[in-house]
Amino acid sequence: MALELLKSAAIPQAVRGYPSLLRSRLYAIVGLALLLIVVIILTTAVGSTDIPLATLRDAFLSKIPFLNIQQAWANSVETIIFQIRLPRLILAGLVGAALAVAGTAYQGLFRNPLADPYLIGVAQGAALGAVIGFLLPATWQTASIPLLAFLGAVLAVAFVYFIARVGKTLPMTTLILAGVALGAFLSAISYYLMIASADKLHGIISWLLGTFSMASWWQVAMVTPYIFIGIAIIWLHARALNVMQLDEDQAQQLGINVEQVKLILLAAATLITAAAVCFCGIIGFVGIIIPHAVRLVWGPDHRFLLPLATLSGATFLILADAAARTLLAPTEIPIGIITAFLGAPFFLYLLRQKKRAIF
């Protein structure tokens, strides 16, 4: 009798607790969105040439139709804001969001907390494509490097997928092993071409370590549709990712077309990862650190994990890029080094604080 009373008392408490949890996650999404806006504003003002916030505000307001704001700043300041820093920050935010969401999707799909966006050959394929682009004549490099990097990433994953597929099923273990093997093969080719590249080696290494130094509005326009569409597709499969944390047979019994979901998520995650790396190079840690950090703080429910990871990834990479261009200004640090310096200690801190299971 006492046990039944305890059970009946526990159920209403759990029901009452869910709206509170839901509300806290919604507050977190709104808070991270506001934080992202604040970070964009502050990092636009900071650099080798600092811009006062009042000047930054007036410059933005002057772009709004029907507002007559008298220009009290030099044309060079406007060029720095709208042609150099703003496209760079937006591109960094898009890439951070893409890598974080792709990492979240891979970790959920493989049910492996060590999975990241580069697990099945994306990085190695993109690197080989970029190296080939660097070896082309200089007049072709601006367009050929990102295009070949994108194609290399997509073709590498497509090859891994068709190698790993068995009939109508896709064993995850086989997919990972095929990705590792192909990645090693493509890396060997890339290293050979790098050794043979002579005077182009410095540019190749800079690209491989990641950089937003050449960011422009046309690059933002090129990657935005791919990243937005890919992220939207992954968001729409949040419930399926939750169910697939169970055994695949159980997920199938609960109405999930497991093989179809695998294909869709792999395609979407590969698409946004390839779009993310084609212009800025291989940026590590974002796709593995951000999903972990968000999961530790707000839980494993992908309905909230995915949007929270999107906002956190964008904010994290914008801050990392700001550090890359200001710490040793005018010298720029490769952003891959910054993400490792910032990401690893932060992740260790969260692990120390939370001490609970990741999944």
C-alpha positions in Angstrom: 0.0 0.0 0.0 2.8 2.4 0.9 4.6 1.5 -2.4 1.5 2.3 -4.4 1.1 5.7 -2.7 4.8 6.5 -3.4 4.3 5.6 -7.1 1.1 7.7 -7.4 2.9 10.6 -5.8 6.0 10.3 -8.1 4.0 10.4 -11.3 2.4 13.8 -10.8 5.8 15.2 -9.7 7.4 14.0 -12.9 4.5 15.4 -14.9 4.9 18.7 -13.1 8.7 18.7 -13.7 8.5 18.3 -17.5 7.0 21.8 -18.2 9.7 23.3 -16.1 12.4 21.4 -18.1 10.8 22.4 -21.3 10.6 26.0 -20.3 14.3 26.0 -19.2 15.4 24.6 -22.6 13.3 27.2 -24.5 14.8 29.9 -22.3 18.2 28.5 -23.2 17.5 28.7 -26.9 16.3 32.3 -26.6 19.3 33.2 -24.4 21.8 31.7 -26.8 20.1 33.5 -29.8 20.5 36.8 -27.9 24.1 35.9 -27.0 24.9 35.2 -30.6 23.6 38.6 -31.6 25.7 40.3 -28.9 28.8 38.4 -29.9 28.4 39.4 -33.5 28.1 43.0 -32.6 31.1 43.0 -30.2 33.4 41.0 -32.5 32.5 43.3 -35.4 33.8 46.2 -33.3 37.0 44.5 -32.2 40.1 44.0 -34.3 43.4 45.5 -35.4 41.3 48.7 -35.8 38.8 49.0 -33.0 35.5 50.6 -33.9 33.4 52.5 -31.2 30.1 50.9 -30.6 28.3 54.2 -31.3 29.9 54.4 -34.7 29.0 50.7 -35.3 25.4 51.4 -34.4 25.2 54.5 -36.7 26.8 52.6 -39.5 24.2 49.8 -39.2 21.3 52.3 -38.9 22.5 54.1 -42.0 21.8 51.0 -44.0 18.1 51.0 -43.0 15.9 52.7 -45.6 14.2 56.0 -44.7 16.6 56.6 -41.8 18.7 59.7 -42.4 21.9 59.1 -40.5 24.7 61.6 -41.3 27.9 59.8 -41.9 30.5 60.9 -39.3 33.0 58.1 -39.9 35.6 57.5 -42.6 34.8 55.4 -45.7 37.5 53.0 -44.6 35.6 52.2 -41.4 32.5 51.3 -43.4 34.6 49.1 -45.6 36.1 47.3 -42.6 32.6 46.7 -41.1 30.6 45.6 -44.2 33.2 44.2 -46.5 35.7 42.6 -44.2 34.5 41.8 -40.7 30.8 41.2 -41.2 31.0 38.6 -44.0 33.8 36.9 -42.1 31.8 36.7 -38.9 28.7 35.5 -40.7 30.7 32.8 -42.5 32.3 31.7 -39.2 28.8 31.5 -37.6 27.5 29.4 -40.5 30.4 27.1 -40.4 30.3 26.7 -36.6 26.6 25.9 -36.8 27.1 23.4 -39.6 29.9 21.5 -37.9 28.1 21.4 -34.5 24.8 20.1 -36.1 26.7 17.6 -38.3 28.6 16.4 -35.2 25.4 16.0 -33.3 23.8 14.1 -36.1 26.8 11.7 -36.4 27.0 11.1 -32.7 23.3 10.3 -32.6 23.4 8.2 -35.7 26.4 6.1 -34.7 25.4 6.2 -31.0 29.1 7.0 -30.4 30.2 10.1 -28.4 33.5 10.1 -30.3 31.9 10.6 -33.7 32.6 13.9 -35.4 31.7 15.4 -38.9 35.0 14.1 -40.3 34.5 10.5 -39.3 33.8 8.9 -42.7 36.2 10.7 -45.0 34.8 14.3 -45.4 38.0 16.0 -44.2 40.4 13.8 -46.1 38.3 14.1 -49.3 38.1 17.9 -48.9 41.8 18.1 -48.2 42.7 16.2 -51.3 40.4 18.3 -53.4 41.9 21.5 -52.0 45.5 20.3 -52.5 44.7 19.6 -56.1 43.2 23.1 -56.4 46.4 24.7 -55.0 48.5 22.8 -57.7 46.5 24.4 -60.5 47.5 27.7 -62.1 47.2 30.7 -59.8 44.4 32.3 -61.9 42.2 29.2 -61.3 42.8 28.8 -57.6 40.1 31.2 -56.3 37.3 29.2 -57.8 38.8 25.8 -58.1 40.0 25.3 -54.4 36.5 25.5 -52.8 34.8 23.7 -55.6 37.3 20.8 -55.6 37.3 20.6 -51.8 33.4 20.4 -51.8 33.4 17.7 -54.5 36.2 15.8 -52.8 34.3 15.7 -49.5 31.0 14.6 -51.1 32.6 12.0 -53.4 34.6 10.5 -50.5 31.5 10.0 -48.4 29.5 8.6 -51.4 32.3 6.1 -52.1 32.4 5.0 -48.4 28.6 4.7 -48.4 28.5 2.4 -51.5 31.4 0.3 -50.2 29.8 -0.2 -46.8 26.2 -0.8 -48.0 25.1 -4.4 -47.8 22.0 -5.0 -49.8 19.4 -2.6 -48.5 21.1 -2.2 -45.1 23.9 0.1 -44.0 26.0 -1.4 -41.1 27.4 1.5 -39.1 30.5 -0.4 -38.1 31.3 -1.2 -41.7 30.7 2.4 -42.6 33.2 3.7 -40.0 35.8 1.1 -41.0 35.4 2.0 -44.7 35.7 5.7 -43.8 38.9 5.2 -41.8 40.5 3.1 -44.6 39.5 5.6 -47.4 40.6 8.5 -45.2 44.1 7.0 -44.7 44.4 6.4 -48.5 43.3 9.9 -49.4 45.6 11.4 -46.7 48.5 9.5 -48.2 47.8 11.0 -51.6 47.4 14.5 -50.1 50.7 14.3 -48.3 52.5 13.1 -51.4 51.1 16.0 -53.4 52.0 18.4 -50.6 55.7 17.2 -50.6 55.7 17.7 -54.4 54.1 21.1 -54.2 57.3 23.0 -53.3 56.5 26.7 -52.9 52.8 26.1 -52.5 53.2 24.1 -49.3 52.7 27.1 -47.0 49.3 28.0 -48.5 48.2 24.4 -48.4 49.1 24.1 -44.7 47.3 27.4 -43.9 44.2 26.1 -45.6 44.3 22.7 -43.8 44.6 24.5 -40.4 41.6 26.6 -41.1 41.2 30.3 -41.9 38.5 32.9 -42.6 40.9 35.5 -43.8 39.6 35.5 -47.4 35.9 35.5 -46.4 33.6 37.5 -48.6 29.9 38.0 -49.3 29.9 35.7 -52.3 31.2 32.9 -50.2 28.5 33.5 -47.6 25.9 33.5 -50.5 27.4 30.2 -51.8 27.3 28.2 -48.5 24.2 29.6 -46.9 21.6 27.6 -48.9 23.5 24.3 -48.4 23.9 24.8 -44.7 20.4 26.1 -44.1 18.8 23.2 -46.0 21.0 20.6 -44.4 20.4 21.9 -40.9 16.6 22.1 -41.5 16.6 18.4 -42.7 18.5 17.3 -39.6 16.2 19.3 -37.3 13.2 17.6 -38.9 14.6 14.2 -38.0 15.2 15.0 -34.3 12.5 12.6 -33.1 13.9 9.9 -35.3 17.3 10.4 -33.8 15.8 10.1 -30.3 14.2 6.8 -31.2 17.3 5.5 -32.8 19.2 5.8 -29.6 17.4 2.5 -28.8 18.3 -0.7 -30.7 17.6 -0.4 -34.5 15.1 -3.2 -34.3 13.1 -1.4 -31.6 13.3 1.8 -33.7 11.9 -0.1 -36.6 9.0 -1.4 -34.5 8.2 2.1 -33.4 7.6 3.2 -36.9 11.0 4.6 -37.9 12.3 3.6 -41.4 15.9 3.2 -40.0 17.7 2.7 -43.3 16.0 5.7 -44.9 16.8 7.9 -41.9 20.4 6.8 -42.0 20.7 7.8 -45.7 19.0 11.2 -45.2 21.0 12.1 -42.1 24.3 11.0 -43.7 23.5 13.0 -46.8 22.5 16.1 -44.9 25.4 16.0 -42.5 27.8 15.4 -45.3 26.3 18.3 -47.3 26.7 20.9 -44.6 30.1 19.7 -43.6 31.4 19.8 -47.2 29.9 23.3 -47.6 31.5 24.4 -44.3 35.0 23.2 -45.1 35.2 24.1 -48.8 36.1 27.8 -48.2 37.7 27.8 -44.7 39.6 24.5 -44.5 39.5 21.8 -41.9 38.5 23.1 -38.5 38.6 20.6 -35.7 37.0 20.2 -32.3 33.7 22.1 -33.1 31.8 19.1 -34.2 32.8 17.0 -31.3 33.0 19.5 -28.4 29.8 21.5 -29.0 27.4 18.6 -29.0 29.1 17.1 -25.9 28.9 20.5 -24.1 25.3 21.1 -25.0 24.3 17.5 -24.1 26.0 17.8 -20.7 24.2 21.0 -19.8 20.7 20.5 -21.4 20.3 16.8 -21.9 20.2 14.4 -24.9 16.8 15.2 -26.4 17.6 16.0 -30.0 14.5 18.2 -30.3 16.4 20.7 -28.2 19.9 19.5 -28.6 20.0 20.3 -32.3 18.9 24.0 -32.1 21.0 24.6 -29.0 24.1 23.1 -30.8 23.4 25.2 -33.8 23.5 28.5 -31.8 26.4 27.3 -29.6 28.5 26.2 -32.5 27.9 29.6 -34.3 28.8 31.6 -31.2 31.8 29.4 -30.4 33.4 29.7 -33.8 32.8 33.5 -34.1 34.6 33.9 -30.8 37.4 31.6 -31.9 37.8 33.6 -35.1 37.9 36.9 -33.2 40.7 35.4 -31.0 42.5 34.2 -34.1 42.7 37.6 -35.7 43.3 39.7 -32.6 45.7 37.8 -30.2 48.8 38.2 -32.3 47.6 41.0 -34.6 48.5 41.7 -37.3 49.6 38.1 -37.6 46.6 35.7 -37.8 46.6 32.4 -35.9 45.0 29.4 -37.8 41.6 29.0 -36.3 42.1 25.2 -35.9 44.7 26.0 -33.3 42.3 28.3 -31.5 39.5 25.8 -31.4 41.8 23.3 -29.9 43.0 25.7 -27.2 39.5 26.9 -26.4 37.6 23.7 -26.9 39.7 21.2 -25.0 39.9 23.0 -21.6 36.2 24.0 -21.8 35.2 20.4 -22.4 37.3 19.1 -19.6 35.7 21.7 -17.3 32.3 20.5 -18.2 33.2 16.9 -17.7 34.6 17.8 -14.2 31.4 19.7 -13.3 28.8 17.3 -14.6 30.2 13.8 -13.9 27.3 12.0 -15.4 26.7 9.9 -18.4 26.7 11.6 -21.8 24.0 9.5 -23.3 
